[in-house]
């Protein structure tokens, strides 16, 4: 339901309360009827505050495990648990359960963002002095000159072979 803005969700709820059918809401807002029913039940249970998601809510490992266990151990339905817990969609809970089963019935926190460079690695990369840099650049320059000379000679040999073949014809 990320497709709808906060205002759209409120308008959808108000339209439904005014008696608009689910099918007409599907056409008007362009989302599936399951999503509309879920949103209406969610707002009925928690009010409009559940829609105020300025940023994604973070759930601790213990919370996730408790919620997942309600479905797996207590045999509650995905929909009822997701609505009861105030999740934005039941898809979130489905993902948690599938990851839980994949990881051998353990909750694994997904690391987010860029990986940081260890400070030891940063210190090990010492800065070269001006003299060292000059020395390195001189060696690099000599290597490039030798490479250029080699390619010139190779080109000359190839050209000489082509000329010989043309003379034979």
N, C-alpha and C positions, 0 to 999 in steps of 0.2 A: 504493500500500500504506500510505498514511498512516492508513488506517482502523484498522489494528491497532496496539496498544500494543507496547512492547518485550517485555513478558512474553508477549503473545499470539504474537508472532513466534517466540520461543523455544519456547513450547508447541507451536506448529504444527510446527516443525522436529523436536522430540522425538517428536511423534505420528507423523510420517512415518517417522522412524528406527525406531519400534516396529512399523512395518508397516501403518499405516493407509493406505487408498487415497486417491488424490487426490480422487476424487469425494466421499468421506465428509468430507474436509477442506474441500472447497468448501461443503458443507452446514453444517458446524460453524462455520466462520469467516466465511462469507458473502462470499468474494472469488473471482474467476475462477481457473480452473485454471492459466492462463498466469502469473498473479501468484504462485501457490503454487510452481510449478516454478522461476520466476525466483528467488524468495526462497531456496529450498532450494539451488539452484546457487550463489547468492551467498554463503550461509553456508558451504557446502562449500569454496569457494575462499578466502574471507577470514576465516572464523571469526565468532564472535558480536560481535567488536569493530566490525565494519562496521555493525552495527545501532545502536550508541551514537551517535545523532545528537542531541545536546543542542540544537544550533543548526544551521542550514543551512550546509553546507560551501561555501566560496567557491572557484571555479576561476578562475585567471588567464586572460587572453586567449590566452597561449601554450599553456596546458594544453588549453583548449577547442579551439583550432585543431589541435593534435596529435591529439586524440581524434577530432575530426570527420574529419580527413584519413585516419585509419585506416579509416574506413568508406568515404569517397568515393574515395580514391586506391588504398588497398591492397585494396579490395573485401572487407573483413571484414564479418561480419554485425553488425547493431545489437545483438542479444542478446549475442553473445560479447564485443564491445568493452565494452558496458555492464557486464557481469559482471566482465570482466578489470580494468576501471578502478574497480570498486566503487561504481558509481552506484546510487542508491536505486531507480531504475526506468529502463527503457529509454525511457520517455516523455521523460525529461530530454534524452537524446541526440537523440531525434527532434525536439524543439523546437529544440535548438542547430542541427541540420542545416537545418531549414526557415528559421530566422532567417538562417543563413549564406548560403543561396541567395537569400533575399529582399534581403539587403543587398549583393548583387553580390559574393559570395564574400569577404566581410570579416566578421570578428567585431566586433560592436558591443556594448559594455558597456551594460547597461540601468541608468539612474540610478535610485536608490531613495531613498525618503524625501521630505520636504518640501524645496522649493527655498528657498535662503536669500536674504535680502534683502541687497543690496549695502550696504556701510557708507556709501558716498557718498549713496545714496538716503536712508538714515537721517539723515545730517547735513543733507541739504537740507530735510528737514521740520523747520523751526525751531519752537520752542515760542512761542506768542503770550504777550505780557505781559498783565497784568491789564487794563491800559487798552485794549489792542487787542481783547481778548476782550469787554470791556464794549461797545466800539464796534460790534463785529460782532453782538453779541446785540441791541443797540438797532436796528440796521438790519434784522435778521431779524424783530424784533418789529413794526416799522413795516410791513414787507412783509406779515406775517400779518394785521395789523389791516386793511390795505387789501384784502386778499383776502377777509376776512370781510365787510367792508362791501359789496364787489362781489357776493358770493353772496347777501347779504340783499336787495339791490336787485333782483337777477335773480329771486329767489324772489317778490318782491312783484309784479314785472311779469308773471310767469307766472300768479300767483294772480289778478291783475286780468283777464287774458285769459280765464281759466276762468270768472270771474264774469260777464263780458260774454257769453260763449257760452251760459251758463245762462239769462241774462235774455232772450236772443233766442228761446229755445225756448219 
